[in-house]
Structures are given as C-alpha cells and as structure tokens.
Amino acid sequence: VIPPPVIHIESYSEDSVSFSLKMTTNIKVSGYVVNIYWTFDTHRQEKRTLIIDGEKSVQKVTNLTAHTPYEISAWAQTELGDSPLSFVHVVTNGTRPASPSLKAKAINQTAVECSWTGPRNVVYSIFYATSFLELYRSPHNTSTASHNLTVIVQRDEQYLFLV
C-alpha cells in the first residue's frame, strides 16, 4: 500500500505559503502533483497546479491574497503508481483587500465596458456568464492589471459579471 504524502506548512505570510512534501515509506518517488485551491466571492473556485520532480521538496507559492483560506492537496507519483491524496489548510496573514466595486456598461450589442475600483499593481480577473450556474461552473474569464476592460459578448444575451 502506498501511503499519502505528508504536507507540512513551513511558513506563510500575507502573499505566500511555503510547504514541504515527503513520503513515510521507502517507495521511490518520481514526483508530486500539488493543487492549491481558493474561492473568490463564494461564486468561483480557483486552482493552481504544480508538477514537482523529485522525492523531497520544499515549495514556496507566491502571489496569494491576504487573509484568504487555501487548501493544498498533493499526491505522489511512485514506481508502484500514484499515492492517495493528502490535504492541508492554511489562511494567509494580513487583511483581505476590499472587494472591487464593479460597473458594467454596454457599449453596443456585443461589447461591455467593465470598470472597477481597487488597489494598483495587482492582477484582476473578470468572470462573466449568462447564468449563476455558468458563472460558478465554467465562466468566461480574462485577467488584467488595469482597472477597466472591454469584454466581447454574444448579442441578445444578458450577462453576469464578477471581478
């Protein structure tokens, strides 16, 4: 039986988490697959995947959001197959930034100008869909470092926007 890897949180700050991965067995590990999950505005779950080569590893994940819960899951790829998943949870330090205030204005039948308030020097993602279910499951999205963006949409549809 292949055991799950041990994920140990080494440290965390407002915008990063460092963790180590190791196996408690002598089975040769060729690498790990790590997923980091977080949720924005209760509507959209985001994920970052890391593919890590080697047996032991300390990783630092940066560009995270302050005071946000993150779930880290990992499994090991071994000479005998993949291990079961293991999970840890961590909440980054600091104060979570205020949600941006979004305004969406139709320019014509296929273009919507989105603008919002918020801090500078960060990346914003704009999610949009024709229903709440689509907004949660598989929205259209794009990212930018600016505070406005023109989004091209289908004519004769109503859209929901989230930034």
N, C-alpha and C positions, 0 to 999 in steps of 0.2 A: 504494500500500500504506500502510495506517495503522499506524504503529509503536505498541508498547505504551507506556503512560506510565512515567515514571521516578518511583519512590517512594524518597525519601531520608529516613532516620531522622534527625531534627534533634536529639532528646534523648529520654531515658527515665529513669524513676525507679522506685520501688517500686510505685507505683499508677497510672502514666500513661505514655503514649508520644506524642510529637509527631513528625509527619512532614509532608513537603511532596510535592506532586504537580505534575508538569509534563510537557509533551509536547515532543519534539525535532523538531517539524515546524511548518509554517505553517498546517496544517489547523485551522479554527475548532473549538474545544472548547466544547460547551454544558454539560458537567458530567462528574462521575466517579461511579462506583459502587465503593464500598470495602467489603470484607468482612474482619472480624477474627475469626480462629478460634483456639480454645484447647481443650484436653482436660482434663476432670476425671477423676481416678481411673481412667484408661485405658478407662472404660466409656462416656463420654458426651462427644461433641464439641459445643461451644457456638459460636455465631456471633453477631456484632453487625454489622449492615449500616448504612452511612452513604450517603446520597444527597447529593452535593455539587454545587451550582450554580457555574458559572464556569470560567474557563480555568486559573488558577493558584490553588493553595490550600495553606495550612498548617493542619493539623488537630491538635487535642490530644484524645486519647481518655483518659478518666479512669475511675476506679472499677475498676481492674485489680487482679490479685493479684500479690503479690511473688514473685520468683524463679519465674516461670511463662513457658514458651515461647509466643509468639504468632506467628501467620502473618498477614500483611497482604497481601491481593490487591486489585488495582484494575484497572479498565478505563475508558477514556474514551468518552464519548458525543460524536460529532462530526457535522458536517454531512454526512459521507460514510458514516456508520454507526459501529458500535462497534469499538473497537480490540481487539487481543488482550490477554490478561491479563498482568500483571506481579506478581511476588511478592517480598516481603522477610520475613525472620525476625528476631525480637528476643526476648531474655529479659529480663524486668524485673529490677531490682536487688532486693537485700534477701534476707530469709529467708522461704521459703514457710511459711505458717501450718500448724500441725499439723492433720491431718485430724480432723474432729469424731468423737467416739465416739457412735454411734447406738444407741438402744434402741427397739424397736418392740413394742408390746403390744396385742393385740386387746382392744377394749372390748366388742364384740358381733360379730355376723356380718357387719356392714357398716362398722364403724368401727375404725380402728387409731390408737392414740395414739403418736406419734413424739416422742422427746425426745433431745437431744444436748448435748454439751459443746462449748465453743469460745469465741472472743473475742466481746465485746459490740460493739454499734454496727457490725455488718456485716450483709449480706443473705445468707441461706442459701436454697438451692434443694433441695427434696426431690423425688427422682425415684423412681417406682415402676412396676413392671410384673410380669407373670406369668411372664416368662422372661428369661434373659440377653440373648437376641437382641432382644426388645422393649425391654429396658432400654437397649440400645445404640442401636437404630434410632429408636424412637418412644415413649418412656416418657410416662406421665402426669407432670406436674410442677406444683409450686406454690412460691412464694417467700414468705419471711417474715423479719423482723428479730428474732423471738423465738427461744427455744430449745426450743419444743415446738409441735406442730401435730397436730390430729386430721384424719386422711385418711379419706375415704369411699371404700370399695371395693365390688366385686361380691361377693355371697355365694358360698360354695362354691368359692373360688379361693385359691391360695397366691400371695403376692406377695413380690417382692424390693424392698428399699428402699435408697436411696443418698442421703446428704445432703452 
